[in-house]
């Protein structure tokens, strides 16, 4: 049984709960999102498996999930990147944000999301149980796709994308 770490608005651990139960009750829990860039500054997006318990078939950041109880969030992000996309790179913390959204299937996401960034140009071997497809796109290309068809993207990606773009711009100022 997969569990998530329940937290408060300051990311202080409050306990653990079975993952689906936490999503049914919309309780705030710890999560992470990974954004991988290639040497051209393009963002690696994944299309979630259509069999996911929510947001199946939607496009989103490179990978995302929840740390296990007792697991460091950075270590969890590194583990999950390898499990979902088939590669391992050093990750660095960029920022955090909190969001809450409800899905048509009765589940909710209420997450304290830790955002990590990495850089990679090598082969990608996505896990077909997790990922339908993937593509690398520039910030302007992603912004255009979000504008043209916002329903093709996950809720959290809509929130995180402007923040990661701002982080990238500030990081790369000369």
URRA-V676520 format. One line per field, one symbol per residue. phi: phi as a letter, one per 20 degrees, with the letter a starting at -180 (. if undefined). Layout:
# URRA-V676520
phi = ???
This chain:
# URRA-V676520
phi = .fddefcefdmefdqcbggfffffelefbfbbcdcddefeneeedcefgfeffblfneebfgabacfegnefffffffffgffednbcbfdcfdacbdbbbddfenecdcceeeddcbcbcefdcffffdcebbbdcfgfffgfffffbgfedfgffgffgfffffgffffdfd
